[in-house]
């Protein structure tokens, strides 16, 4: 079985970097990504790899801010980095 490539949308006004880590780490290589403000990224491929965790770290006024990661994404493919509260950011699943 092959899953859709991971797609991450940055809905913030800040650049960020992060990693998509898959469950079968010995069979699936993690994907590092970089997002411009309001930008997006799509993995080249994913094969049969299920997601374990997606992290994001934003750069805000020269400071590094860790977003709350998304864990146990499984076969999901659409995600976003969002402003989730005062001085708080999160990686979340996009429901269509």
Protein Blocks (a to p, Z undefined) as FASTA:
>chain_A
ZZdddddddfbfbdcddddddfklmlpccddddddehiacddfblmjadcfbdcddddee
hiacdddddehkljafbdcdddfbehiacdddddZZ
